[in-house]
Amino acid sequence: MNIAPRDVEGLLEKLVIYHQGFASAFRRREQRDWSCKYLEGQLLDIERKSIEPMAKALVGGNVQALQQFISQGAWSDEDVIAIHQAQVAHRLGQPDGVLILDGCDFPKEGHDSVGVARQYCGALGKLANCQASVVLVYASERGATLLDRRLYLPEEWFSEDQRERWQRCGIPQATAFQTRPDLGGAMVEAVCTSEALPFRWVAMDEGYGKSPILLNRIHQKNKWFFAEIPRLTRGWRRRPQVILPAASPTGRPPTQLRLATGEPTSQRVDHLAVTLPTQAWQAFIIHEGSKGPLTVEVAAVRVVMAEDDLPGREEWLVIRRASSRQPVAQWKFYRSNASALTAVTTLARLTAWRWPVETVIEECKGELGFDHYEVRGWRGWHHHTTLTMLAHHFLVQLRVEMGNEAPALTVSQARRLLQVVLPKREFDAPAALAEIERIQRQNYAAYRSHRKRQHRKLRAKSSSPN
């Protein structure tokens, strides 16, 4: 590592310049000021990065002002994200870049937070009370960062008896139910429409790869998907013949194609995989981790994928296994609409693109408080996640800029370097006493509010007929 002390001392100026790039999206001076403060708070080395701890740690921090800025501030996430994606293109963009779709869930207690429900929580690996979201990560050989996100609203939130919750959370009235693949497809299409970011591939796990509608949307945008799929997915090694049945003397003429007599039915991809010859498998190093290189065996063959029980597109079927001794139940299966001329080495490399998205989510949560927020409304959730994207990309940008001097620098280490220059609030005796007085006032106000609610419930219960 060859970073000089003067380089570290100049990091705060880099943050200021980086933030100034978003000035046009924060049209009022106070919005620009508090957005910069929020970024500083997320980059600080404090245990919890919800609004109150950040405001207490920041020079000039103000709990009420930050709360207002995040929960109610009239600034546009879309405008900020448009600038952000242009900056990602400048710093990380490459023609063969990869968009990666994944889920990101946030465990929550209670039922007041927007979109919260008892559902599968990826962060906990089980059914739990949580908010669910879909995230879009951009990855290239230069680095990876968050590009966009969508909050998932479960179907139960769209019943008529939920309208009061909608109002409390500030959900836009025009919001329609969308599945997770729907949300992912909308983000990918938005990136395609803007044409600000170069990419060739869209990678995803099985939860998204099993959606033909999503894959077709990507195909129609002239992009290549690389999607993990269930082993029950079906296809043919060669295209079977289909026919239009002969018309009967009575009734309407048939319009639905079907397999010709004698043509084989489709097979499950795991059944196809076990029939491949030994020479179809090649060994690849697909990931350099902290425990050394990960070597796997990969096979890639052209197949005709089944769609509504009929032959669809000819695509790549890619299978990955640890070795020939690994049980078939543990093999990974992927499909891709990439060109038939695509090198197997490229397809093998793409089986490892789960690592960037997992790393980015872990960095956003562990380093920047992505999951520390305590806001409950629609606007607050989107504002917080937008600024987290900016904070993460700034750290990635530092790592890229310092790549020649410190090629092993990580996002976490870049944030640690910032601690030298970030302005932190120093407490003297009067400031400490004032802070304790503020906390006591806040606690007493919360107690009075809770007491009033309890009295209202008791009065309502006593006045109701038995």
Buried (B, 14 or more C-beta within 10 A) or exposed (E): EEEEEEBBEEBBEBBEEBBEEBBEBBEEEEBBBBBBBBBBBBBBEBEEBBBBBBBBBBEEBBBEBBBBBBBEBEBBBEBBBBBBBBBBBEBBBBEEBBBBBBBBBBEBEEEEBBBBBEBBBBBEEEEBBBBBBBBBBBBBEBBBBBBBBBBBBBEEBEEEEBEEBBEEBBBEEEEEEBBBBBBBBBBBBBBBEEEBBBBBBBBBBBBBBBBBEBBBBBBEBEBBBBBBBEBEBBBBBEEBEEEEEEEEEEEEEEEEEEBEEEBEEBBBBBEBBEEBEEEBBEEBEBBEEEEEEBEBBBBBBEBBBBBEEBBBBBBBBBBBBBEEEEEEEEBBBBBBBBEEEBEBEBBBBBBBBBBBBEBBBEBBBEBBBBBBBBBBBBBBBBBBBBBBBBBBBBBBBBBBBBEEEBEEBBBEBBBEBBEEBBBBBEEEEEEEEEEEEEEEEEEEEEEEEEEEEEEEEEEEEEEEEE
